[in-house]
């Protein structure tokens, strides 16, 4: 018979160590918590603020160019 295995052969194929906390630790390997994801979301409004500041500086330099004082 093909399916007649001894007890020792059946235990060899099963993992010896089973981590009972594996499900509770799985969130650490999620891509949401990767270093690149954290770096991208560290300063959420920095890009918009930089563009707005550059636009304001350009507007002030060219449009509000007062030579009075």
QUIQUIRA-V801823 format. One line per field, one symbol per residue. ss: DSSP state (H for helix, E for strand, - for the rest). A space follows every 10 residues. Layout:
ss->???
This chain:
ss->------HHHH HHH------- -HHHHHHHH- HHH-HHHHHH -----HHHHH HHHHHHHHHH HH-------
